[in-house]
Amino acid sequence: MNMVLTPTPFGQAKAEVPRHDLKTQILDRTELLALGAEWEELVDHALEENAYYCRHYCEALLAHIEKHPVRTIAIWKATRLIALLPFTTERSHWAGILPVNIGWTTPYTTTSIPLIDRRNEEEAVEALLTAMNARSTGSNIWILPGQTLEGSVNCVLRKGMVAKGMRFQTFDKFDRALLERRGSFDDHMKEHLSKKRRKDLRRNRKRLDELGEVTWEVHTKGSALNAAVDAFLRIEASGWKGERGTALDCNDTTRAFAKQAFGDQGHGSITRADVLSLDGLAIAINLTLMAGRTGFTIKCAFDEAFKAQSAGLLLEEEMIRNVLEDDWTDRLDSATAAGHLITSFWNETAAVGDLLIDANPSGGNIRFRLLQALETTRRGLRAKAKAIVTRLRP
């Protein structure tokens, strides 16, 4: 559809030459994938990194996972792309009462942080917020899942929304584990792990060493990375996810997605695979998506035959050591939900939540209270349904 919009109030978007060298487009799936090097340039200069909106990962999701229409707000300054926000329009989100635009996420995506060029952040955000109030997007009511609430993008978004008189509220706030590159490995372990846990790790490493040669390797490209991805699929499918049918290797669609998203299909990759092996056989693997200086540890698996030796935690220990002693990243984002075990291992957390936005400044308080009530009710019913499923699960 490739519509060019002048930033104007809701319902008044019109195709004409934009002001101040800015241009807004609403791209469909095909047009998004047709973007050139300007997409990669935006990722490289993002105010806040989001590996899930890198081209490589989006291509894999759109090819194998996402079957619903995905559209994208694209903001241009001359020939440079300065903002990108993929989204879907949900008409059933509130039982058909009102359509809602949702920042694009999938079962393999943990955030919908828009890509904002840090070199033009203020005008990019102003144009993005204006576009979010345009009729061409399908709704001026938005939910942006998984925002880092004190992150650079959310801070500038909030500032822009306040300036425009937009109303917003955060839902389902929790703390997500981060690993910041600071201090020494020994100091980190003493500060964040109890003496007993450190002793257990040493004992379990000794037990694993007694079974054979233990090695740790990192792969980021080529056939070695592809072999690591294959090993990850095997290990994940051999455990409880395989028993429940939720492992990536359980069906052709998710297997193909994993190979394209995490592997190197001849066009490079954004994945780092950390592999712990015993006598050359992988027994624990972490797959990390890289965007700039931030890694998102999206997938991890360990062979349950080595659960007694804590194979997964031993690999985690090696990763912590490497982050703190090497210079390949500034931070790791755990990409986990609340209460994950990794929180006690890592040295920082980030507050994360879903942002409900009424992008229509003239919507009024009564309308926004209705939106708040609808979303609160929906989340309450969803939580009750999940609790029932958990109780019924064997």
N, C-alpha and C positions, 0 to 999 in steps of 0.2 A: 504494500500500500504506500509506503514511502512518502507520507504526507509532510509537507513543510509548513510549520506553524509559526506565526508571530506570537510571542508571549502576550496573551490578552486574557481577560476574565473568562470564567467558565461559560461555555456556550457561545463564545464569540471568536473562536479560533478560525483564522482564514489564511488561505494560501497566498502569500505575498513575500516580497523581499524582506528579511528580518532586519531589525535595528542593530546597530553597534556590532555588526559583523557576526552576530549570533544567529544560529539556525537550529530549530528543533524538528526532529523527525520521529515518527512512530513507525518502527520497522517490524515487519513480520519475520517469521523464522528464516525464510530464504534470504531476505535482505540483511538480516543480522550476520548470517554466515558468509555473505558476500563482502563484508567489510574487509579492508586490506590491512596494511601494516599499522594504520592508525589505531586499531584495537590494541595491538601489542604495545604501542607507544603509551597509550593510556594506562595499561596495566603497569608498565614500568614507572610511571609517574603518579601512581594512585596515592591519594591522600591517606588512605587506609587500605592495606592489601586485602584482597579477596580472591583466593585461588579458584573458587568455584565459578567465578565469572571470567576466568581466562579462556581464551579461544579453545585451547586443546580440550579442556574439561567440558565446556559447553557443547562442543561438537559431539563428544561421546554421549552426553546426556540426551541431546536431541536426536541422535541416530538410533538410540536403543531404549531409552527409558521414558522420556517425556512424549506422550501422545496427544496431549491437549494443546490448543493454540497458545503459543508464547509470542508476545510482542515486546518491544523494547523502546524505551525513550532514549533517544540519542541526541545529545547536545553538541553542536559544532561551533567552533570559533574559527572562521575562515575555513581552512582545509584540515584543521586539527580537531579531533574528537576529544571533548573535555568532560563528558559525563555519559554514563551508560547505566540504565536500570531495566533489566528484563522483568516482565510481570505476566501474570495470567488474570483474566477477569472471571470471577466466580459468581454465578447467579444463584447457586444453591447454598452459599455460605451461611446465609441467614434465612434459610427455607424460602428463598425467592422474594423476601420482603424488599431488599435493596441489593443491587449488584455491588461487589467489592473487588477492587484490584489488590492482588497479593503479590508482593515481591517474590520473584521466582525461586522456589526451593523444590527439592525432590527428596526421596528417602536417602539420597547420597549427597545432600547439601545441608550445611548447618547454619548458613547465614545468607541474608539477602542484602548485605551492605552494598549500596551503589558504588560504582567506580567513579571517583571524582578526581580530576586533574588538580594536583596540589598547586600548580603554577597559576591556576585561574579558579580557585575554589569558590570565591564569593559569587562571581557571575555565573559559574556553572551551577551552583546550588540555587541561585535565584531563578535561573531559567528552568531548572529541573522542577522546582516547586510550582512554578507557573504552569508547566506542562502537566503536572499532576492534577491540576484543576481544569484541564481542557476536556471538552466533551468527546474528543476523538479517542481518548483512552478507555472509554466505556463506563467510567465512574470517577467521581472525585472523592471517594472514600477509599482509603488505603490501609493495608496492614503490611508492615515490613518485618518479617520474622527474623529472629536471631541477631538483633543489633547489639553491638558492644556499646553500652549506654554511656560510658565515659570516653569512648573512642573518638578519634578526630572527626570522622564523618558525622556521627550522631550529634556531636557538639555543634558543628556548623549547620547541620539541618535544623536543630532546635533554635538556634539563633535566627535563622532565616524564617522559620515558621512563626516565631514570636513577632518578628518585624512585619510579617504579612497578616498577622491576626489569625493564623490557623490554629485549630485546637488539636491536641494530641494527648495520648495517655499510653503508659507502658503496662503490658500484661506479662504475667508469668516470669518475673525476674528471678534469676539465679546466678550463682557464681561459677564461671567456667575456669578450669585450671589452665595456667600459662607457665611456661618455663622461660624465664628471662636469662639472657647470657650475662651473668654477673657473679663475681666471687670464684673461689676455687671449688673443685669437686669435693675435696675432703671436708671443707667447711659446710658445703651444701648438705652432704650426707649427715653430718653431725647435727645440723640445725633442723632438718626436716624428717629425719628417720630416727626412731628410738634406738637406743643401744641394742635392745633385743632384736629389732628388725634387721639392723646391720649385721649382727652376729648370725642371724638366720640366713641372710643372703650369702655370707661367706661360707657357711656350712653347706648350703645347697650348691654353690658353685664348686666346692670340693667334691661333692657327690657326683655332680655332672662330669667333672674332670676324670673321675674314676671310671666312667663308662666309655671314655674315648677322647679323641682330640676335639676340643671346643674352639671354634673360631667365630669371629664377628667380622662381617664384610658390609660394605656399602656399594650399591649399584645405582647409577643415575641415567644410563643410556645403553642402547644397543641390545645384543642378545643376552648379556648378563642380566640386565634389568628385566627383560621378558621372561627369562628363566626364574627370576625371583618372584615375579607376578604369578607365574604358573605354580610355583611352590606355595605361595600364599593361598591360592585357590584350593590347592590340595589340603593344606593344613586346616583352613577354615571349614571345609566340607567334612572333615573327619571328626569335628567336634559337635557341640550341641546345636549350632546353627544348621549343620547338615542334617541332624536328626529332625529339626523342625521344618526343614525345607527352605530356610531363609538365607543360607550361604550363597554367595555369588555364583558358585559353580553348580548350583542345583538346577539351573535352566539355561537354555541357549542364549536368551536375551541378556540376562545379567552377566553371564560369562563373557559375551562379546563386548558388553559395556566395560567390564573390568579390564580386558585386554587392551581396548582402545584408550580408556581413560588413564590407566596407570602404566601401560607399556610404551615401548618405542616402536611405532609402526613405520619408521623410516623418515618421520618428520620431527624428530625430537620428542622430548617428554618434559613434564614439570614434576615428575615423581622422583623421590629418593626412597630406595628400599634398604632398610637396615635388616640384616639377616644374621641370626645366630644359628650355627650349624654344629652338629655332632658327627664326626668322621665324614664330613662332606655333605651330610643330609640336613637340610634346613629343618629346624624344630621351632623357630619363633621368628616372625617377620612383622615389622612396622612399615607401612606405606605412608609417606608424607608428601603432600602436595606443596610445592614451593611457589610463592609469589613474592618477588622482591626479596626482602630479608626476613620474611615470615614463613614458617612452615606450619601446615595444618595436618596433624597426625590423624588422618581420616580413618585408616583401617589398621588393625593389628590382630594377630592370631598366633596361638602357640599350640604345639602338639600336646594333646591331653595325656599322652603316654608319659610325658615328662612334667606333669603337674606337680608331683612330689618334689621335683628339683627346682620348682619355680622358674621354669624356662622363660616365661613371659616377663617376669620381674627382672630376671638377670639381663635380658635384652634391654629393658627399660633403663637399668643401671648403666649399661654401656652407652646408651643414647645420651643420658644426662652427662656422663663424663665427656663425651665428644662435643656436645653443645658448649659446655663450659671451658673446654680446653682447646677447641679449634675455632675457626672463624668462618663458618659456612652459613650461620643464621644469627639473627639478633634475638629471636624468640620463637617458641613453638606454641601453637594454639592446639589444645587437646581435642577440639571438636567433639566434646562429650556433653552429656546432659548433667543435671545436678547430682551431687552425691557420688560421683565416680571415684574409684579407689585412687586414681592417679593424682587427685587433688592433694593427698597427703605426701606425695613424692615430689611435687613441683613447688616452685618458690613464689608463685604469684597467682592471682585470680583476676578475672575481669567480669564485671557485672554485665549480664546479657538479658535481653528481654525482647518481646514483640511490641512493635509500635503501631498503635491505631491512630490514623491521621484523618481529620476532616480537612481536605485541601481547599474547601470553599470558605473563604473568610467570612462571607455573609450568611453562613449556615445557621448561626445563632446557637446559644447555649442549650435550648430545648432540643434541637436536632442532635447536638453532640451527646446529650444525656441519653437520648434514645439509642444512639450508636453504642455508647458504653454499656447500656443495659443489654442490648442484643449480644454483644461480644462476651460479656460476663456470663450470661445465661448459656451461650453456646459452649464456652470453656468448662463451665460447671457440669453440663450434661456429658461432655466428652470425658472428663475426669472420672465421673461415675461409671461410664461404660468401660473405661480402661480397667477400673478397679474390679468390675465384675469379670472381665476376661482374665485378669490375673488370678482371681480366686478359682476360676474354672480350669485354668491351664494345669495339666498334669506335672 
